[in-house]
Amino acid sequence: MKVILVTGGSHGIGANIVKTLARNGYQVVLNYNKSEENAKNIQQELLEENINIDIFKADVSIHMEVTKLINFCIEKYHKIDVLINNAGISESKVFTDITDNDWNTMLQTNLTSAFYTTKDVLPCMIHNKSGLIINISSIWGQIGASCETHYAVSKAGLDAMTKSLAKELGPSNIRVNSIAPGIIDTKMNKHLTEKDLAELKDEIPLGRIGLPKSISKCVEWLINDDYTTGQIIAINGGWNI
């Protein structure tokens, strides 16, 4: 049974990924930081279906906590087959209002956290000559985002790390890919008004906002695949054609 670690797995896209993979027979470790109640609710929901997952509190922007998370997984299961770097935050601000703290917090949470988790999980994957790393990026990392420069930069950095590591780790049979969602119906986008959503839908060829399940389906496809690496897979309804 494959062991899969999902960071930021207590809500939104991450929660859907956790539930989908757990229900399809994978052993899932759900990492959370502040959303303990959500994490426990997901664990209980799955337990009622006779499905067991682990939940583990760790702030993945802090390397020491990441190390504890990775050690927990390896000590319990002796391996991590798939790492899904999903933890992240967003913020809308004009560039001149972004403070040093805003910038540092965004990059530390969205990008440096993935550096920490990947760095700590790689010795196990390299030893096993097998592994998959999936970074949850964003359309904004590909095309930029007005009033979200620090967010877009963090996601573009994830994509650059994805391509670089795919080249470096390919000889060790470790695949690395990014999934870059467009607008997805999650709490992260609840600040958008009905007017905002209507305008966005008009720009999307499929004419609708995406759902978390579309991202989860792509994750599962990448897990079952064996020859895709270094790709930034855009799931956005054709928004950036």
C-alpha positions as CSV (number, residue, x, y, z in Angstrom):
1,M,0.0,0.0,0.0
2,K,1.4,3.4,-1.0
3,V,1.9,5.9,1.9
4,I,1.0,9.4,0.9
5,L,1.7,12.6,2.9
6,V,-0.5,15.6,2.2
7,T,0.5,18.9,3.7
8,G,-2.3,21.4,4.4
9,G,-4.8,18.6,4.2
10,S,-7.5,19.8,6.5
11,H,-9.5,22.0,4.2
12,G,-10.1,23.0,0.6
13,I,-8.2,21.1,-2.2
14,G,-6.1,19.3,0.4
15,A,-9.0,17.9,2.2
16,N,-10.6,16.6,-1.0
17,I,-7.3,15.0,-2.0
18,V,-7.0,13.3,1.4
19,K,-10.6,11.9,1.3
20,T,-10.2,10.8,-2.4
21,L,-6.9,8.9,-1.9
22,A,-8.0,7.4,1.4
23,R,-11.2,6.1,-0.1
24,N,-9.3,4.6,-3.0
25,G,-7.1,2.5,-0.8
26,Y,-4.0,4.6,0.0
27,Q,-2.5,5.1,3.4
28,V,-2.8,8.8,4.0
29,V,-1.1,11.1,6.5
30,L,-2.9,14.4,6.8
31,N,-0.8,17.3,7.9
32,Y,-2.4,20.3,9.4
33,N,-1.3,23.4,11.4
34,K,-4.2,25.6,12.7
35,S,-7.2,23.6,11.6
36,E,-7.2,20.8,14.2
37,E,-11.0,20.5,14.3
38,N,-11.2,20.1,10.5
39,A,-8.5,17.5,10.6
40,K,-10.2,15.5,13.3
41,N,-13.6,15.8,11.5
42,I,-12.0,14.3,8.3
43,Q,-10.4,11.5,10.3
44,Q,-13.7,10.7,12.0
45,E,-15.7,10.9,8.8
46,L,-13.3,8.3,7.2
47,L,-13.3,6.2,10.3
48,E,-17.0,5.8,10.1
49,E,-16.3,4.2,6.7
50,N,-13.7,1.9,8.3
51,I,-10.9,3.9,6.7
52,N,-8.0,4.9,8.9
53,I,-5.8,7.9,8.3
54,D,-3.2,9.6,10.4
55,I,-3.3,13.3,11.3
56,F,-0.2,15.2,12.4
57,K,0.1,18.8,13.5
58,A,3.1,20.7,12.1
59,D,3.8,24.1,10.8
60,V,5.6,23.2,7.6
61,S,7.1,26.7,7.4
62,I,9.4,25.6,10.3
63,H,12.0,23.1,9.3
64,M,12.2,21.5,12.8
65,E,8.4,20.7,12.7
66,V,8.7,19.3,9.2
67,T,11.5,17.0,10.3
68,K,9.2,15.7,13.1
69,L,6.4,15.2,10.5
70,I,8.6,13.2,8.1
71,N,10.1,11.2,10.9
72,F,6.6,10.2,12.2
73,C,5.7,8.9,8.7
74,I,8.9,6.9,8.2
75,E,9.0,5.5,11.7
76,K,5.4,4.3,11.4
77,Y,5.4,3.2,7.8
78,H,9.1,2.9,6.9
79,K,8.6,4.9,3.7
80,I,6.8,7.8,2.0
81,D,5.8,6.9,-1.5
82,V,4.1,10.2,-2.4
83,L,4.6,13.7,-1.1
84,I,1.9,16.3,-1.9
85,N,3.0,19.8,-1.1
86,N,-0.4,21.5,-0.8
87,A,0.0,23.8,2.2
88,G,-0.3,27.4,1.3
89,I,-1.8,30.8,2.0
90,S,-3.1,33.7,-0.2
91,E,-3.4,37.4,0.2
92,S,-4.6,40.3,-2.0
93,K,-2.6,43.5,-1.7
94,V,-1.3,46.1,-4.2
95,F,2.5,45.7,-4.5
96,T,3.3,49.0,-2.7
97,D,1.3,47.8,0.4
98,I,3.1,44.5,0.7
99,T,5.3,44.6,3.8
100,D,8.5,42.7,4.4
101,N,6.6,40.4,6.8
102,D,3.9,39.8,4.1
103,W,6.5,38.9,1.6
104,N,8.5,36.7,3.9
105,T,5.5,34.9,5.3
106,M,4.1,34.2,1.9
107,L,7.3,32.7,0.5
108,Q,8.1,30.8,3.7
109,T,4.6,29.2,3.8
110,N,4.1,28.5,0.1
111,L,7.6,27.9,-1.2
112,T,10.1,27.3,1.6
113,S,7.8,24.8,3.2
114,A,8.0,22.6,0.1
115,F,11.8,22.9,0.2
116,Y,11.8,21.6,3.7
117,T,9.4,18.7,3.1
118,T,11.1,17.7,-0.1
119,K,14.6,17.9,1.4
120,D,13.6,15.7,4.4
121,V,11.7,13.1,2.4
122,L,14.3,12.6,-0.4
123,P,16.8,10.4,1.5
124,C,14.0,7.8,1.9
125,M,12.9,8.1,-1.7
126,I,16.4,8.0,-3.1
127,H,17.2,4.9,-1.0
128,N,14.1,3.2,-2.4
129,K,14.8,4.4,-5.9
130,S,11.1,5.4,-6.1
131,G,9.0,8.3,-5.3
132,L,6.6,11.0,-6.5
133,I,6.4,14.6,-5.5
134,I,3.4,16.7,-6.4
135,N,3.4,20.4,-5.8
136,I,0.1,22.2,-5.8
137,S,0.8,25.4,-7.7
138,S,-1.5,28.0,-9.3
139,I,-2.4,29.6,-12.6
140,W,-1.0,32.8,-11.1
141,G,2.5,31.2,-11.0
142,Q,2.2,30.8,-14.8
143,I,0.7,34.1,-15.9
144,G,1.1,36.5,-12.9
145,A,-1.5,38.1,-10.8
146,S,-2.3,41.8,-10.2
147,C,-2.5,42.6,-6.5
148,E,-1.1,39.2,-5.6
149,T,2.5,39.5,-6.7
150,H,4.0,37.8,-3.6
151,Y,1.5,34.9,-4.0
152,A,2.3,34.5,-7.8
153,V,6.0,34.6,-7.1
154,S,5.7,31.8,-4.5
155,K,3.8,29.6,-6.9
156,A,6.2,30.4,-9.8
157,G,9.0,29.3,-7.5
158,L,7.2,26.0,-6.9
159,D,7.0,25.4,-10.6
160,A,10.7,26.2,-11.1
161,M,11.6,23.8,-8.3
162,T,9.4,21.2,-9.9
163,K,11.2,21.4,-13.2
164,S,14.7,21.5,-11.7
165,L,14.1,18.6,-9.4
166,A,12.5,16.5,-12.1
167,K,15.8,16.7,-14.0
168,E,17.9,16.1,-10.9
169,L,15.9,13.2,-9.5
170,G,14.9,11.4,-12.7
171,P,17.9,9.0,-12.5
172,S,16.7,8.0,-9.0
173,N,13.2,7.1,-10.5
174,I,11.6,10.0,-8.6
175,R,9.0,12.0,-10.5
176,V,8.2,15.6,-9.7
177,N,5.2,17.5,-11.1
178,S,3.1,20.5,-10.4
179,I,-0.6,20.9,-10.6
180,A,-1.7,24.5,-11.4
181,P,-5.4,25.0,-10.6
182,G,-7.3,28.0,-11.9
183,I,-10.2,29.3,-9.8
184,I,-11.4,26.5,-7.6
185,D,-14.5,26.6,-5.4
186,T,-12.8,26.6,-2.0
187,K,-12.7,28.8,1.1
188,M,-9.7,30.6,-0.3
189,N,-11.9,32.2,-2.9
190,K,-14.9,33.0,-0.7
191,H,-14.0,36.6,-0.7
192,L,-15.1,36.9,-4.4
193,T,-18.5,38.5,-4.9
194,E,-21.1,37.1,-7.2
195,K,-20.2,39.8,-9.7
196,D,-16.5,38.7,-9.5
197,L,-17.5,35.1,-10.1
198,A,-19.7,35.9,-13.0
199,E,-17.0,37.9,-14.7
200,L,-14.5,35.1,-14.1
201,K,-16.9,32.6,-15.6
202,D,-17.2,34.7,-18.7
203,E,-13.4,34.5,-19.2
204,I,-13.3,30.7,-18.8
205,P,-14.0,28.7,-21.9
206,L,-15.9,26.0,-20.0
207,G,-17.9,28.7,-18.3
208,R,-17.7,27.5,-14.8
209,I,-15.6,27.6,-11.6
210,G,-13.6,24.4,-11.0
211,L,-14.2,21.9,-8.2
212,P,-11.6,20.3,-5.8
213,K,-12.4,16.9,-7.2
214,S,-10.8,17.8,-10.5
215,I,-7.5,18.4,-8.8
216,S,-7.8,15.1,-6.8
217,K,-8.5,13.2,-10.0
218,C,-5.2,14.6,-11.5
219,V,-3.3,13.7,-8.3
220,E,-4.6,10.1,-8.5
221,W,-3.7,9.9,-12.2
222,L,-0.1,11.0,-11.5
223,I,0.2,8.4,-8.7
224,N,-0.9,5.7,-11.2
225,D,1.3,7.0,-14.0
226,D,4.9,6.1,-14.4
227,Y,6.3,8.4,-17.1
228,T,5.2,11.9,-16.4
229,T,7.7,14.2,-14.8
230,G,8.7,17.9,-14.8
231,Q,5.2,19.0,-15.9
232,I,3.1,21.9,-14.8
233,I,-0.4,20.5,-15.4
234,A,-2.9,23.4,-15.8
235,I,-6.5,22.6,-14.6
236,N,-8.3,25.8,-15.2
237,G,-11.2,25.2,-17.6
238,G,-9.1,26.6,-20.5
239,W,-8.7,30.0,-18.8
240,N,-5.2,30.7,-20.0
241,I,-5.5,29.3,-23.6
